[in-house]
Amino acid sequence: MIKAIYPGSFDPITNGHLDIIYRASKIFDKIIVVIAENTKKKSLFSTDEKMDMILNVINKGLHNIEVQSFRGLLIDCVRTNKANIILRGMRAISDFEYETQFALINKKMAPEIETVFMVTSTKFSYLNSSIVKEIASLNGCIRELVPPYVEKKLKNKYGFS
C-alpha cells in the first residue's frame, strides 16, 4: 500500500488544497492530510477548527482520505503512519526552491521516504491561504477560492455574517 502524507497548515483549506487532495487520491492508496501544528506561526484557526473544516469539505465519497494533526518533525509523522511518500503541492517556481530545500533535508534524515511534488491546476496557481485570509478580512468575495463551509467560517471569524 502506498500511503502519502499531505502536510500543511491549512489555515484555512482552499480549493487549491482540495485540488491536490482529489487528484492525489487517484494515484495513492491512502492520503493522510496532516495539519502541522507550527508553534512559530500564528494561525487564524485552531487545530480543531481546521480539522472540522477539512472533514466537512472533503468529498464523502473518497474513502482513502484521513485527516489528523501532528506536532514535531514531519519525518516522525511519516514514520508513525508507516507512509512512503510526502506529498507537496506547488504553484510557482518560487515554491520549487522552498520545497526542494525541505525535500532534501527530509531525504537526508529519512532516505527511505520520497517526496512527490504535484503542480496545482492552473486555475489555482495564484491561490494560498494567506491571500484568502487577506481578502476575507476585508469582506471581499472568496466564493471561488474556498468551499462554502470554509467561506462561512471565515466570515464568522472576521465578524461578517
C-alpha positions, 0 to 999 in steps of 0.5 A: 500500500502506498500511503502519502502524507499531505502536510500543511497548515491549512489555515484555512483549506482552499480549493487549491488544497482540495485540488491536490487532495482529489487528484492525489487520491487517484494515484495513492492508496491512502492520503493522510492530510496532516495539519502541522501544528507550527508553534512559530506561526500564528494561525487564524484557526485552531487545530480543531477548527481546521480539522472540522473544516477539512472533514466537512469539505472533503468529498464523502465519497473518497474513502482513502482520505484521513485527516489528523494533526501532528506536532514535531518533525514531519519525518516522525509523522511519516514514520508513525503512519508507516507512509512512503511518500510526502506529498507537496503541492506547488504553484510557482517556481518560487515554491520549487526552491522552498520545497526542494530545500525541505525535500532534501533535508527530509531525504537526508534524515529519512532516505527511505521516504520520497517526496512527490511534488504535484503542480496545482491546476492552473486555475489555482496557481495564484491561490494560498491561504494567506491571500484568502485570509487577506481578502476575507478580512476585508469582506471581499468575495472568496466564493471561488477560492474556498468551499462554502463551509470554509467561506462561512467560517471565515466570515464568522471569524472576521465578524461578517455574517 
